[in-house]
Amino acid sequence: MIRKLSLLFAGALMGATAMTVIVGQQAGVANAAGSDTYRQLAIFGDVFERVRSQYVSAPDDQKMVENAINGMLTSLDPHSSYMNAKEAADMRTETRGQFGGLGIEVTMQDELVKVVSPFEGTPADKAGVLAGDLIAEINGDQVRGLTLSQAVEKMKGDIGSSVTLTIVREGATKPIRLSIKRDEIKVPSVRHEVKDDVGYIKLLKFNEQTTVGMEEAIADIEKKVPADKLKGFVLDLRRNPGGLLDEAVSVSDAFLENGEIVSTRGRNPEETRRYNARSGDDIHGKPLVVIVNGGSASASEIVAGALQDQRRATVVGSRSFGKGSVQTIIPLGGNGALRLTTALYYTPSGRSIQGRGIDPDIAVEQPLPDDIKKQMGLDAGDEVTRGESSLRGHITGKEENSEGSGSLDYVPPDAKDDIQLNYALDLLRGVKTDAAFPPKPDQRAAK
């Protein structure tokens, strides 16, 4: 018997947020609270004062209030939350995709920060930081005992300021100390390469750099491969947790000549908004295959759904995450902000993404290797999935059913083992055929 396990990754969950930013402290006027509501608020005030005066140790008032607010919001759905000033600033930095720092991609290994790769041309790259380096100290402070986010925070700072790293490098007889001046870092949200006669574009997230980065990737691919040799493009959205709604719309628009991209529908019918494509196809009608899996969420699902419904691309892979709700960011006093779910996303044909996700035109599963299952303590027959429908307290989507949303989000590190990618490449090259490729324009959603 197959057991279905749900893996919930906090980082991906927080990242799965296509958002609309509202400037100003009041987004609208709430209905007047009734007398019962005010009585309940009075009880809350009494409890708060009792805790402040009688709890066994003096509590942190600010933390108690923040936790109370978050308790209220998380009871609504998993994506509504309160952000204090620091968290709101971090969110703005993430959506901009640029900050003052060193320019390295890092992970944690043996309680030290391991450099996955320095970004080309950044201060870290120029200073000689190499992939595989282990950062043991930051400004003389031991990294051991810090979380990865705490260590990363120490390496960020004002542009022009300096930070000293103590690095342990394989083959070096003693630690290496580097003083590096911070500069503006633009975090890559797009990676691309030419795979012989196919252009491959990987979108990592949807921030303010994504559309520009994708347009640059297309231009570079077209420069390297003559038009008569270029078989088409693969747009890889796997493990992309989402990001900005505007970027999802502009990325979709880059491949569409016209038609609806997405609609958002709120509490009241008059709040419905529709986003439409403008003329102009950046890849000039070349065939397009989009790859999705259980890690494709929110903005990724908007793009996949739009290109699928408008019959501009064939979607390959496994069912997406199913995060189809809109979070509006409402600035509050003290530079904090409220992240509030205000609407749901619908594809051009009117399908709700929430709790259902995007089903691929061609289902291609990427199994989890046995050695990874063993590391995770799973049996050979266990099926590992992730999706919005498995989140406690999620909003039930109109098209959500017992199957739920999501699928495995594993992507092999070696391209030769990547079944989904190789299937997409074979489609474009004519090695494989399927009725869903190329898509039939006469079956597209209404313009």
N, C-alpha and C positions, 0 to 999 in steps of 0.2 A: 504493500500500500504506500502510495506516495504522500509524503507530508509536505505541505506548502509552508515555507518559512518566509517571513517578511523581514528584510533588513532595512533598518531606518538609519540613515546617516544624517546627523545633525547639520553638518556643513551643507549637504545637498538640499536638505529641507529648507534651511534658511535662504539658500541661493535660489530656490525655485519660486521666484517672485517677480512677475512682470508687473510693473507699477506705473501709476500715474501720479505725478507730483503736483500738489496743489499749493500755491503760494498764498500765505496768509494764515491766520490762526483759526479762522472759523470757516468750515467748508459748507455750512448750512445751518438752519435753525432747527433744533430738535423739538419734538412735541413736548409740551409742558408736562412735567412729572405730576402724577396724582398724589393725593395725600398719603396713600399707603407707601409709595416710593419714598417720600420724605421721612416717614416713620422708620423705614428700614435704614435710611442714611443716618438717622439719629442713633440707631442701634450700633451702626458701624463706628460712629464717633465715640460712643460709650466704650465699646470694646477696645478701640485704639488707645483711649486714655487709660483704661485699666491695665493694658499691657505695658504702656509707658511707665506707669507708676508702681506696678506690683510684680512685674516679671522678675524672675530670680536674678537676672543680670540686666544692666541697662541696655535696651535694644537700640539699634540704629534707626532713628525716625524715618530718614529718607529711604532706606532700604525697605522698611515696612510698607511705606506708601507705594513704592515702585512695585513691590511684590503683590500688593493688594490690587493695583491697577492691572498688572499682568494676569493675575488670577481671573479677573473679570473678563479680560480680552481672550485669554486662551480657552475659556469656557464656551466662547462663541465658535471658534474653529482654530485649527493648528497654525494658521498663518497671520492672524491678527495679534499684534503685540505693542507694547510700549517700549520706546527707545529713549534712554537717558541721553544727555548731551554727548557723551563719548560714543555711545553706540550709534547715534544719529550721524555724528561726524564720520565714523567708520563706514557707515552705509553710503554716505555721499562720496567718500573716497573710492569705494568699490564700484559705484555706478559710473564715476568719471573714468576709472581705469588708469589713473595716474596719481602719483604721490612723491614725496621726497624720500629717497631711499638709495639702495645699493644696486638693485637690479639682479636679484638671484631667485631662482625657484628652489625651494627647500622642502625637506621632510625631516622626520625625527628618526634617529638610529642610535641604539645603545645610549640613550639619554643625551646625545649630542645632536646638534643641527647638521644634517647632511645636505650638501649642495647638490641638487639634482642637475642644475645647469645655470650658468650665468647668461643673462640676456645679452645679445651681441651689442657692443658699443656702449654699455653701461659702465658706471664707475667700478663695479666689481670685476667686469671683464677686462677693463683697462689696467686694473691693479694686479691682475694675474690670478684671480680666484678661479679654480678649476672644478669641473664636475667631479664629484666623489670626495671633495674636501670635507673634513669634519670640523665644525666650528665649536671650539671648547670654551672660549671666553669672549665676551662682548664688553669692551671698555674695562677689562680687568675683572669682570664679574663672571663667575662660573655659570655655564649653561645648564649643568646638571641641576635638577630640581625645578627647572622652568618648564612650562608647557611650550609647545611650538608657537602658539599665538603670542605668548609673553616674550619669547625670544625674538620673534619677528617685529614686535612692537618696539623692542630696544634698538633694532637696526634701522627703523624708520626715524625720520627727524626732519628738521628744517633744511631746505636746500642750501648748500654751502657749508653746513656744519660737518664735522668729521666724526668717524667712529673707528675704534681700533678692534680688529679681530685677531684672535689667536687661533691658528688653524693647524690641525693635525692632518698631515698628508702622507699617503702611502708611499714608502720609499725614502721619505725625508728623515734625517737622523735626529732632528729636533723640531719643536713647534715653530711655525712661521707666524710672525706678527706683521700685520698690514694695517696701515692707517689709510682710510678711504674717505674721500670727501663725498658727501651725499649730493645727488642731483635729482632733477625731475625724472621719474620713472614712469613710462607708459607700459602697463602690463599687456602683453600680447593676448588678444582674444581670438585671433585668427592664425592658423598655421596652414601652409599649403605646400604642395610639391607637384612635380610632373611625374606621372607614372606612365612612362613611354608615350602613349598616344591619348592619355586621359588626364584631365586636370582634377586634382584632388584638393578640396578645401575643407578644413576642419574648423568649426566654430566652437570655441571653448566656453563662451558665455556671451551675453548680450549687454555690453556696456557702451559708453559713448564712443568707443574706438572701433566698434564692430563693423559697421557698414563701410567706413573708410578702409579698414583693413581688408575687408572682403573685395572691395573694388580694386585695391592695389594687387591683391592675389590674382584676380581674374586677368588684369592687365599683364602681370608678369608671366602667367601661364600662356596667354595668347602671344606674347613676345617670343617665348621659347619654342612653341609648337605652331607650325604653319596651319592656317585655317583648314586647308584641305586634308591635313593629317590628323587634326584634333577630332577624336571620336565623340567627345562630350565631357561632362563634368559630374563628379561625385561631391555632394554636399553632406558632410558627416556631422550629424547632430547628436551622436551618442554621448551620453554622460554630460550633456550640456544642461545645467539646472535652470537656465532662463536668465531673466534680467529685465531690461527696459522694454516696455511695450512699443515705444516709438522705433526702437532699433529692430524689433521683430517685424514691424510693418515695413520699414525701409528695406530690410533684407529681402522680404517677400516681393516687394515692389520691383527689386532689381531684376527679377526673372519674369515678371508679368507685364503684359501690354495693357490690360484693363481688367475690370471685374473687382468684386469685393475681396478683401483680404481677411478681415475678421470683424465681428461685431461684439460689443460689450453691452450686456443687459442688466440693469440695476433693479432696485426695489420697485420703481415706478416706470411705466412704459415710456414716459417722456425722457427718461434718462438713457435710453438706448442710443448708442453711437456706432456708426459704421465707418470703416476705414477702407478706402478704395485705391486701386493701383492707378498709376499714371502711365502713359505710353512710354515705351522704351525698354527693351530687353538687353541687359548687359552682356549676355552670352550669345546674342543674335540667333536665337532659336535652336542652338545646339541641344542635343538630348541631355537630360538631367535626371540623376538618380539621387534620392535623399535616403540616408540611412538613419534609423532611430532604434532605440532600445528602452529598457526600463529606466534609464537615467536621463532620458530626454523629457524635459518638463517645461511647462509654462510657455515662455517665449518660443522655445524650440517646437512645441506642439502647435503654436500659432502658425509658424512657417510651414511645417510639414502638412498641416491641415489645409492651409491656403493653396499650396502648390499641388496637393492631391485633389482637392475639390475642383480647382480650375484646370485640371488635367495638364498641368505644365510639367509635372515630374511624376516619376514612379517611386513610391515609398517602399523601401526594403528593410527588413529587420524584424523586430518584435515589438509588441504593444508598448506604447509610451506610458509615462508616469501617471498622467491623468490629472494634472494640477491646472484646473481651468478657472481659477478665481482671480479677480483683480484686486490688488492691494493699493489703496490710495495712501500716500504719505502726507500727513497733515502736520505742519509745524506747530509746536506748542511752546509755552513759555519756558525760559531757561535753556533754550536751544534743543530741548528734547523734541520728540516727534511721535505721532500715533500712526502705526501701520494698521489700517482698517480695511477689511474685505468689503467692497462696495458694489461689486458686479461679478458676472460670470462671462466667460468667453464662449463664442459660438463660431464655428467655421462657416465659410460662405454658403454651404448647403443647409445651414441651420443646425448642425450637429453640436451638441454640448460636449466640451472636452472634459468637464469636471467629473471625476470618479470613473471615467471610461477610457480616456486617452485616445490616441490615434492608432487605429489598426493598420498595419502595413498592407499595401497592395499585394506584396509577395512576402509571405512569412518565411524568414530564414533565422533559425535559432543558432545561437553561439553558446555551446555548453560550457559549464564551469569545469576546468580540469580537475581530475581526481586528487592531485596533490594539494590543490587549494581547498577542496572540500575537506580533505583530511585535516589540514591546518585549522579549519573552522569547526572541526568536530562534527561534520555532517556525514551521513551514510550515503552510499553510492546512489540510492534512489531518491534522495531528498531533492526537492525542487526549490530553488531560491528565487524569490521574486520580491519586487518592491513596487509600491504604487500608492497613490493618493487614497484609494479606496480602503487601504489597510490602516490609515491614520485614525487614531481615536478622535472622535468629535468632528470629523471632516464633514463638509457640506455634501449631502447626497445629490449627485447630478441627475438631470432629467433622463439621461440615457444609461445611467449606471445599472448594472445587473449583477447577478450572482457571480459572474466571471471576474468582476472587479476590473481594476486597471493595473498597469505595470507589468514588468517582466524582468528577467535577469539583466543586469547592466554591465556585464563583464565584457571588456575589450582586450584581446590578447596584445601583449607588448610587441610581438613580432608579427609583421604584416603577413608573412606566409601562413600563419595560423589563424588569420582573421577570415573566417568563413563568410561573414556578412559583406565585408569589403570586397573580397575576391568575387563574390557573386555579383555585386554591383559592377565591377570591372568587366566581368564576362558578359553581362547584359549589354553594356555599351559597345563591346567589341564583337558582339554577335556570336560568341561562343555558346552562350545560353540563350534560350528564347522563352518567352512567356506572353500570354495574351494581354497582360497588364503593361507590357512595354513594347513599343512606346505607347503612352496613354492616348486615348481617343478624344480629341478636342470637342467633338460634337456631344460628348457626355458631361461636359463641364457644368459647374453650377451657374445659375442665372446671373447675368451681368448686373 
